[in-house]
Amino acid sequence: MDIHVKRVYEAPSPDDGKRVLVDRLWPRGLSREKAHVDLWLKELAPSTELRKWFNHEPEKWDEFRRRYLQELQQQPAVLAHAIESLGTGPVTLLFGSREARFNDAVALKAFFLTRFA
């Protein structure tokens, strides 16, 4: 699976393939038309409690990833639906955070690549 990660506010490109928003909340100030989102899989997002605890603080990154991956593994039906929805072509996981290195889309990409590569 060819997976990219991109901020939802960035312009779409032909290389994006299927554009999938993986945040629980819709990005502020962005219309659905301008977002060019093909699929919104908010059920893949970390729980509200985990998201608030993490707060995009780099020093919490390793623990956030561990807890988030644990949450994902406890939702096999959600994961199965996501894999089916993503298909085989290129996929771009979209996120709203200003933090490009420490966010749920980055952790989700790593999870997919290790589990379904």
C-alpha positions as CSV (number, residue, x, y, z in Angstrom):
1,M,0.0,0.0,0.0
2,D,1.4,3.4,-1.0
3,I,0.6,5.8,1.9
4,H,1.3,9.5,2.1
5,V,0.6,11.9,5.0
6,K,-0.4,15.5,4.3
7,R,-1.9,18.4,6.1
8,V,-5.5,18.8,4.9
9,Y,-5.0,22.5,4.3
10,E,-2.3,21.8,1.7
11,A,-3.4,21.8,-2.0
12,P,-4.3,18.4,-3.4
13,S,-2.0,16.8,-6.0
14,P,-2.5,14.1,-8.5
15,D,-0.1,11.8,-6.5
16,D,-2.4,11.9,-3.5
17,G,-4.6,9.1,-4.7
18,K,-7.6,8.7,-2.3
19,R,-7.6,11.5,0.2
20,V,-8.7,10.3,3.6
21,L,-9.2,12.5,6.6
22,V,-8.3,10.7,9.8
23,D,-9.1,13.3,12.4
24,R,-12.1,13.0,14.7
25,L,-13.0,16.7,14.2
26,W,-13.5,18.5,10.9
27,P,-10.7,21.0,10.3
28,R,-11.5,24.5,11.4
29,G,-12.3,27.1,8.7
30,L,-12.1,24.6,5.8
31,S,-15.2,23.8,3.7
32,R,-15.8,20.3,2.4
33,E,-15.3,21.5,-1.1
34,K,-11.9,23.1,-0.5
35,A,-10.7,20.1,1.5
36,H,-11.0,17.7,-1.4
37,V,-11.6,14.8,1.0
38,D,-12.7,11.5,-0.6
39,L,-13.3,9.7,2.7
40,W,-13.6,10.8,6.4
41,L,-12.6,7.9,8.7
42,K,-13.1,9.7,12.0
43,E,-13.5,6.4,13.7
44,L,-9.8,5.8,13.2
45,A,-8.8,8.9,15.1
46,P,-7.5,8.5,18.7
47,S,-10.1,8.8,21.5
48,T,-10.9,12.3,22.7
49,E,-9.2,11.6,26.0
50,L,-6.0,10.4,24.3
51,R,-6.0,13.3,21.9
52,K,-6.4,15.9,24.7
53,W,-3.7,14.1,26.8
54,F,-1.2,14.1,24.0
55,N,-1.8,17.7,22.9
56,H,0.9,17.3,20.2
57,E,3.7,17.5,22.8
58,P,6.7,15.8,21.2
59,E,7.9,14.4,24.6
60,K,4.7,12.4,24.8
61,W,5.0,11.0,21.3
62,D,6.2,7.4,22.1
63,E,3.6,6.9,24.8
64,F,0.9,8.4,22.5
65,R,1.8,6.0,19.7
66,R,1.7,3.1,22.1
67,R,-1.7,4.0,23.5
68,Y,-3.1,4.9,20.0
69,L,-2.0,1.6,18.5
70,Q,-3.5,-0.2,21.4
71,E,-6.8,1.6,20.8
72,L,-6.7,0.6,17.1
73,Q,-6.0,-3.0,17.9
74,Q,-9.1,-3.1,20.1
75,Q,-11.3,-2.1,17.1
76,P,-10.9,-5.0,14.5
77,A,-14.2,-4.2,12.8
78,V,-13.2,-0.5,12.3
79,L,-9.8,-1.5,11.0
80,A,-11.3,-4.0,8.6
81,H,-13.7,-1.4,7.3
82,A,-10.8,1.1,6.9
83,I,-8.6,-1.3,5.0
84,E,-11.5,-2.2,2.7
85,S,-12.3,1.5,2.1
86,L,-8.7,2.5,1.4
87,G,-8.3,0.0,-1.4
88,T,-5.0,-0.8,-3.1
89,G,-4.1,2.4,-4.8
90,P,-2.2,5.4,-3.4
91,V,-3.7,6.9,-0.2
92,T,-3.0,10.2,1.5
93,L,-3.9,10.3,5.2
94,L,-5.0,13.9,6.0
95,F,-4.6,15.7,9.3
96,G,-5.5,19.2,10.5
97,S,-2.7,19.8,13.1
98,R,0.0,22.2,12.5
99,E,2.4,19.6,13.9
100,A,3.6,17.6,10.9
101,R,5.8,15.1,12.7
102,F,3.8,14.2,15.8
103,N,0.2,13.5,14.9
104,D,-2.2,10.6,14.5
105,A,-1.9,10.4,10.7
106,V,1.9,9.7,11.1
107,A,1.3,7.1,13.7
108,L,-1.5,5.5,11.6
109,K,0.7,5.3,8.5
110,A,3.4,3.5,10.5
111,F,0.7,1.1,11.9
112,F,-0.6,0.3,8.4
113,L,2.8,-0.1,6.9
114,T,4.0,-2.6,9.6
115,R,0.7,-4.5,9.8
116,F,-0.4,-4.6,6.2
117,A,2.7,-4.2,4.1
